[in-house]
C-alpha cells in the first residue's frame, strides 16, 4: 500500500471529505514544480514522527524540569533533538521548542531586549522579514525598529552603510538574515559592527540553515550571540523553529521560549526535528546543500539568458528574485498565471520597489524542493525555459496549458516519496 494511502486510511473512514482535500493537496504537490524557496519536501520518517501519538502529550518546561508527569520519554526525545542540533551546527546550546521561526525570533528578542529597545534589521522591501522590525509585526510593535538596506547600484548589502546606521541608532540587537536576499552574509564583519556599538548580533538563518548544515553557506554560529532558524525550509524537516546560542545565554533563551513566548511545546514536531537532524548525517544527504546552490545558480543563469532581470544579477544561495518592472508586469498577476501552469512561486517586493506590497514588482523562487525531488542541472535549464515562456506569453491560455503539461511530465519523472 502506498504511504499516502496508509496514512489516510483511518481518516477516509472518519472524515472522507477532509481526506479527499488532503489527497487533492498531495496531487497538487506531486504534479507541480514547487519553486517557493521557503518550501521543501519532508521525508516519510519526519511525517511519521509528526503524525504520531506524541500529539497526545503535554510537556511544559524543559527536559528534567517539566510541569507535567509522564515525561520520561519525551524528555529523551527532546534531549536527542538538542544534541543533534548542537552537533550539526557546532553550537553549545539548542532550544528546539519554538513552534516556528517567528516564535524563535520573539523569544530571542525577549532574551536580550526590553520593550522599546532599538533593533536594527534589514528592511522588508530589501529582503528582510516581518519579524525583523516590520510595524505590523510584534517586532515593530514591541520594539523601536530601525532599518538598513541594500545598495541601489549593486542591490547587495553595503556593510559600511550598516556600520553607519548601527553607530547612528545604537541598537540593542543587530539583526542579520533575510527571507528574500540572494547573496551570502559576511558574518565576521557583522559581528565586528555589533561589537563596536555594544549590540547583540542575532542571525536569523531560517532560509539557509540547511545550506549551513551542508557546508554550502558560511555558518553564523561562531560569530553570533544568538542564531534562530526554521526546520522546514532548506533543513527539510517539520514545520518549526529552533534557537542556537553559546552556553552563557542558554538560561535566558530557555526562559524566553517558556514561559515567555509560548506554552507547551509541540512534542510531535520536536520528534520530527530530531528525525530531520539525524538525516543530515546519512549518505543520501551528502552534497544536497551543494546541489541546491548549484541548481539555483544554473536556474539563475538560464533566466538571465532568457532575458529576465534578476535582483543583484544572480544568486549565491538557494533563491532568486525576478524583477518584473522591465516587462510591465506585476507579481500578483504572474503568480496567478504560474499557478495555472503548475509552477508555484510567490510574489515579492524587490529593492526600491514603488508598487504595493500586496501587488509588488517581483517574484521569488528557489530550488530546495525540486532538488529534494532529485532534479539537477538539466532540469534547471528546462524550468528556466518554462518560466520564460510563461512570463513572455502571460495570459495566453494555450501557453499555460502547454507549460502545465510539460511541468507535469517533469514532476512525474521525479516523484514525491509518498507514492
N, C-alpha and C positions, 0 to 999 in steps of 0.2 A: 504494500500500500504506500502511496506517495506520502511524503512528510506532511504536506498541507492537509491531505485527507485524514491522516491520523490525528492531527492537532484539532481538526474541526469536527470530528465525529460526534462528540458529546454536544457541541454547540448546534449542530444540524438537528439533533433531536430536541434540544431545549428551546432553541430560537432560530428556526430556519431563515427568518427574514434577516436577522443580523448576520448569520453565516453566509448568506448569499452576498451581502455587502462586502464582507471580508474577502470572499472569493473574487469579487469584481475588482477590488483593490489589488489583489495578488495578480490578476490578469493585467491590470494597468502597469504594475511594476515589471512583470515578465516581458511585456511586449512594447516597452517604452525605453528610449535612451535617456537614462537619468543623468542629467548634467548639472543639477544644482550642487554646488561644491560642498554644501553642509550636509548632504545626504550620502548614505552608503548602504551596504547590504550586510546585515548581521548574519553570523553563522547559525546553523541549526542548533549548535551547542548553546550559544547565547540565548536563542529563543526558548530553548527548553528550560534554562535556568530562570529566565524572566517569567515564564508561564507556569512556574512550579508552585507547590504548596507553601513555599516561603511567603507567598502573598498573605497567608493566614497569620503571620507572626508580627506582633508589635514589639519593638526593641528600642525604646527611648534610652538615650545615653550612649556610651561607648563601650567597647569590649571590656568586660570585667567591672564595669560601673553602670549597670543597667538599672532602670526604674521598674522593670518587669521581671518576673520569674520566667523560667523555661528558656533561657537564652544561651544554654551551653553550646549548642551547635551553630547558632547564628553568630556568636562571638568568634568561633573558629573560622567561619566563612568571611566575616569582615576583616579579621586579622590576616587571613590569607590574601584578600584583595589589597590590603595596605602593604603587606610585604612585597607582593608582586609589583605594585606601583612604584615603591621605593627602589626596587632592584632594576626595573626597566628604565627609570628616568634618573637614577643616581641621586635620589632625594633622601633626606634624613627623616622626613615625616610626611605622611599622606593621610588626608581625611577623605574617605570615599563616600561620604553620606550625601553630599549635595544632590538635590533632585535634578538639577540642570545647570547649565553654565551661568545663567542669571543668578540662581541661588548661591553658586560658588562665589560669584563676584560680590553679591550682597554681603556674604559672610566675611570676605576678605576686607572689604571696606570697614565693616564693623569691628574687625580685629585691630585696625590701626587708626581709625578716624572717629571723631565726634561729629554729630550733626552740625552742619555749617562749615566744616573744614573744606579746604580747597583741594579738588582733584584736577589733574591736568591730563587730558586724553586726546586721542585722535578724533577729529571732527567726523561725525557720522557720514556726512556727504563726501568725505575724502577717504572713506573705507573703514571708519571706526564702527563701534557697536552701540546700540541703545544704552547699554549698561556702562558706557564709558563717559556718561555725563549728559545724555540727552534730556531736555527739560520734560519729556513725557515719561521718563523712567524714574524709578526710585533714586537712581544715581544723580539725577539732576534736581530732584525734589528735596532729598535729604542733605545733599552736599552742594557746595558752591563749585560749579563746574566751569573750567576754562579749557580751551582747546588749542591744539596745534594742527597744522595741515601739511599737505604736500606742496612741492614747488610747482608753480604754474608752468614752468618751462619743461621740467622733466617728469612731472606727475609722480615723483618719488619723494620720500622723506628728506628734508633738509635738517640735518642734525644740529647745525649751528642755529637755525631758527628755533628748534626745540629747546636748545640751551638758552637762547634769549628769552623765550616765553617762560621757561622754568625760573630764571632769575627774576623775571618781571612779576610773576604771580606767586612765587614761593609756595608750591603745592605741598600738602601733607603727603599725597600719593601721586606719583608719576605713573600713568597707565600706558603700557605698550601692548600691542596686539591689535587685531582688526578682524572684521568679517568680510572685507572686500578690498584687500590690499595685495597685489600680486607679486610683491617683492619680499626679500628677506630682511629681517630686522637686525640692526647692529647692537646686540645686547651689551657688549663691553662699553660702548660709548653711551648707551642709555643709562647704565649703572653709574658711569662717571658723572653724568649730568645730575642724576638723582642725588648722589653723594655731595655734589657741590652745593646743593640747596637744602641738604638735610631732609630729603624726601624718601619715602618708601618706594622702591621700584616694584610695581605689580605688573606681571606679564600675563596677559590673557592669551593662552595658546590654544583656545578652543578649536580653531580651524586646523592648525598644523601640528597638533600633538602627535598624530601618527607619523608625520614626516620626521619629527624629532626622534620618536621611538625607533624608526628605521634608519636613522643616520642621514636622512636626506635634507635636513634643515638644522642649523645650529641650535643647541639647547640653551634655553634661558636659565635653567636650574642653577648653574654655578654663579650666576650674576644677580638674580632677583631675590628680593626679600620674601616674595610670595608669588606662586605660579598657579593660575586657575586653568582648568581645561574642561572640555566635554569629552564624553566617552563614545559618542555616537557618530562622529564625523570621520576624519581620517583614521581614528583609532579602531573603527569597525566594531564597536561594542553596542550595548544597550543605551537607550536614551538616559542621560545622566551627567553629573558633573563630578569634579574632584579638585582638591587643593593640595599642592605640594609646598613644602617650606623647610627651612632649617629647623632643627630641634628647638632652638630658642623661642620660636614663635608657635610651637605646637599647641601649648595650653590656650593661648589667646584665640587661635583659629578654631580649635575644637569647641571652645565655649561660644564663639560667634556662630558656628554652624548650629549647635544645640546647646542651650535653648534659644540662642539669639535670632537665628534666621528661619528655623523650621523645627517641626516636632519630630515624630518618629521617623526613622529612615525607611526607605523602601528596600527591605532586605532582599527581595527577589531581584531588584535591579542591581544591588551590590553583588549578588551571586553572578549576574550577567557580566558585570565589570570584571570580576575575578576570572571568568572564563575567557573574556576577550584579552585580558592582560597575559594570561598563560599562552594564548595563541601566538603572541609575538616572539616566543622562544622556540616555535616549531619550524621545521624546514620549509613548509609551504608558505611561510611569511617572508622568507629570505628574499630580499630585493623588492618587496611590494612597494615600499615607500619610494624607492628609486624609480620604479615603473610608473607610479602616479605622476611624479615630476617629469619624467621623460615623455609620458603621454601628453601632459599639459603643454609642454614646450613644443611638441610636434603638432598638436592641435592649434596652438597659437600661431605657429609658422604657417600652417595651412590656411588659417583665416586671414592672415596678412597677405598671403599670395592671392587670395580671393578678392583682395581689395577692401577688406574691412579694417576699420581703425580700432586698435586696442589701446586702452589706457596704459600709459607708461611704455608702450611699444612691445609688450610681451609679458612674460611671467617667469618667476624663479621658483614658484611653488606649485600648488595644485589648482589654482583658479586664474581666471582672466575676466576682463570686462570689455565688452564691445561698446564703443561709443557710436550711438545711432544718429547723432546730430548731422554728420555729413550726408546721411541718406534721407533726412527729413522725417524720420520715424520716431515713435515713442515706445518705451519699454513695455507698457501695458498691451499695446496692440501686437507687438512681436511675441510676447509671452503667450497670448491667447491663440495666435496662429500656430505657434510651435506646439501647444497642447494638442491641437487637431492633427498635427503632423507627427505625433508620437515622439516628440523631443521635449523634455522638461527642463526649463530654465527659469530664472526669476528676474523680474525687472529690478533695476537697482540704480540708485543715484551714482553719478560719476563726479570727479572733482570739478568744481566751478560750474556745476550744473544749475541752470536757472529755471529748470522745469520743476513742477510739483513733485514732492516725494511720493505721491500716490500714482503719478504717471511720469516717472523720470526718463532720462535720455539714454539709459544704458540697460544692458542685460548682463547678468553674472552667470558664468558657467565654469565647470571644473570636471576633473577626471577621477575622483575617488571611486564612485560606484561602478563606472564602466571598467575601471581597472580591476576591481574586485571580481567582476564577471569574467575576466580573462582577456579583455580586449587589449590590443597592442598598437604599435605604430602604424601598421597598415590600416587598421580600423579608424585611427585618428584622421588619416587622410580622407577616408570616406565620409566620416562625420563632418569634417570641415566643409566638404563639398555639399553635403545635405544642408548644413546651416546656411551656407552662402546661397544655395538655390532657393531656399525658403525665404530668406530676407530679401533677396533681389527680385522675388516674384510675390511679394506679400499680397495676400488677398486673392490669389489665383487658386481656385478650388482644385483644379486638375493637378497643379504642382503639389499642393498639400497632400492629396491622395497618393501621388507618386512617391513623395518623401516618406509618408507614413508606411507605405508598403515596403520600401527599402529599409526603413528603420526596423520594421518587424522582422524581416529576414535576418538582419544583423543580430537582433536580440535572440532569435531562435537558435542562431549558431553559438551563442554564449548564454545558456540558460541560467536562471537563478538556481540555487542549490536546494530548492524546496519541492521540486517535482521530479 
